[in-house]
Amino acid sequence: MTDKTIHKTIIIGSGPAGLTAAIYAARANLDPIVFEGNQPGGQLTITTDVENYPGFPDGVLGPDMMDLFRKQAQKFGAQCFYKHVSRVDFSSSPFKVYVEDEEHLTKSVIISTGASARLLGLDAENELMGHGVSTCATCDGYFFKDKEIVVVGGGDSAMEEANFLTKFANKVTILHRREEFRASKIMIDRSLNNPKIDIIKNVVVSDIFGSQKDGVSSVLLTNTLSGEESKFNCDGVFYAIGHNPNTEQFQNVLDLDEQGYIQTKGKSTITNISGVFACGDVQDSYYRQAVTAAGTGCMAAMDAEKYLESL
């Protein structure tokens, strides 16, 4: 089924980047269509409290904030659909965007499909995410004042998050599945020299115990060498085992870096295909904050508007 309308711009993905792009694109009379994807509102919808977004001195719930973004975009004429884009064809203009068997045509595309934090695949993760389990120390560290928490990972980001979390927690224990760390020497030394940080090597987290009401109470650790299991009491679990950019549909279509993030040119959101733009965590592996994602969403809409004017 082909929608014969040739849209000015289609935004693939939501979150702070996609919905900010929608606000700016709608105000510029680009009549944006937003396909919000499998997780409408993006990663913020699994964050309970957001306390570091400007303009919300009392904090705001992640899903509520994304709802406000969406309403603002719709107020200016953006159309948002809870649909997932399965594939794209950027080989000729107008570009083709597919939602299963629906074909949509557009002169420009803004990609804001974000990234997903890597998880361990435990059932308890889904239940306790935002209730003691977190993938973002910057977002949630504040809620663990005077608590004992664990950080899962062995790279620079795990060390960085552990050190950051000692600002709030009484004790932080890094859990690493191997003997050797991937982290740089300077980051390992910083963690070893921090009196609030302990390190347990050669263990994996095989279960997390707790409830949505009371949060996390403990984790089950399995020794990777002996297979021995032990319970470890803690009030929170932070994952620092990396992120995967959501770029499956753009493999072999757009230029991606080694980690799979979309590459953009200079200080812009322009990709290697003229008329296709990328913003938010799908092209930013470094900052990954709601406020920076929103900033690049604004940039993408302005870049798209300029592109459309040039046609």
Secondary structure, 3 states (H helix, E strand, C coil): CEEEEEEEEEEECCHHHHHHHHHHHHHCCCCCEEECCCCCCHHHHHCCEECCCCCCCCCEEHHHHHHHHHHHHHHCCCEEECCCCCEEECCCCCEEEEECCEEEEEEEEEECCCEEECCCCCHHHHHHECCCEECCHHHHHHHHCCCEEEEECCCHHHHHHHHHHCCCCCEEEEECCCCCCCCCHHHHHHHHCCCCEEEECCEEEEEEEEECCCEEEEEEEEECCCCCEEEEECCEEEECCCEEECCHHHCCCCCECCCCCECCCCCCCECCCCCEEECHHHCCCCCCCHHHHHHHHHHHHHHHHHHHHHC
